[in-house]
C-alpha cells in the first residue's frame, strides 16, 4: 500500500514547506513518524486508512494560495458565467464550468484586479 520511502517524501516535503506542524496534530505526526520507523511497507487496511487521512491533510496544506482561490472563487464564478451564457442561448457554454483553463483565467483576473473595482 504505502512504502517507507513514499511516506518519508511526504514528511520531508511538508517539513520543507513549513506546514507539517501547522496542518497535523501531534497525534497525527506521531502516528506518521511511528509508521515510517516501524514498517517498510504498510499492508494493513486500518493503518492505511489512517495514513490516507493524514496525507489528505498534508496535501490540502501544501496547496498554493492560487490553487485554493481557484477552488473557492474560480469554480463558482465559472459556474455562474456558464449558467448565464446558457440562459442567453450559447449552447456549448455549459462546458465552461468544467474547463480548468477558464477557471484559472477567472481566478487570475480576480487576483490581479485593482482594489476597489467591482462589488
N, C-alpha and C positions, 0 to 999 in steps of 0.2 A: 504494500500500500504506500507507505512513505519510508524513505531511507533517512539515515542519519545525515548524510550529505545534503539532501534536499531541505531538511529542517534547519540545518546549520546555515544554509544560504539565506533562508528567510530571516533567521535570527540576526545574522550579520547585516543584512540589508536594512532591517528595522533599526538596528543599533546605529548604523552609519547615518541614517536619516533622522535620528533622534526621535523616533516615535515608539520605541519599544516600551519605555516606561510610561508614556502617556496613554497608549492605546490598550495596554494589557494590565490587568490587575496583578497583584503579587502572586496570587494563586495560579493564574494563567502562565505567568513567566516561570514559576517553579515547575509546573507540570510540563511545559515545553522543554525546559532545561533537563529535567529528570528523564524525560522520554529520549532526548538526544543522547544522554550519557548511558542510559541503561540498555537501549536496543539498537541493533544495527539496522533492522527493518521492522516496521510495525505490521503485525499481521492481524491483530485483534480488531474487530469491528467497533467495539466500545471505545477503545483508545483512539482509533481512527476518527470516530465521530467527534470526540472532544477536540482532537487536533485540528479537524476541519473547521470547527467553530472558532478556535484560536487564530488560525490562519486567515479566516474571513475577516476578523477584527483587524489583523495586520494589513491585509490587502486594502481594506477601506481606509485605514490610516495613512497608507502610502500613496494614496491618490493625490494628484496635484490639485491646487485650488481651481485651476481651469476645468479639470475633469469634473470636479464637484459642482461647479457652476453650470456645466453642461447638463448634468443630471437633474439639477433643480430648475434652473431657469430655461435653458436651451430647449429641452424636450417639450416642456409645457408651451413655450412660445411657438415652436414648430407645429404642435398640435392645433393651437388656436388659429394660426395663419392658414394651415392646411384646411381646417374646417371652414373658415371664411371663404377661401378660394373655391372649395367645392360648392358652397352655397351660391356663389356668384357664377357658377357654371363651368368652372375649369375641371374637366373630368379626371385628369391624372394627378390633380393636386393632393389627393388622398395619400399618395405615396411619400409626400414631403415629410410627413410626421415621422417616418421611419428612416429617413435619409440622414446618416450621421454627418455628412458634409454640410448639409443645410443647418443642422443643429449646431455644429461647430461655427459656422458662419454667423448665425444669430447670436451665439454666445460672445464671439469676438466683437461683434458690433456693440453689444451691450457693455462689455468691459472697456471698450475704447470710446464710448460716448462721453462727451463733456458733461461734467456735473451740472445739474440744473435743467438738462434737456429732458423732455418728456415728463410724464406724471406717473 
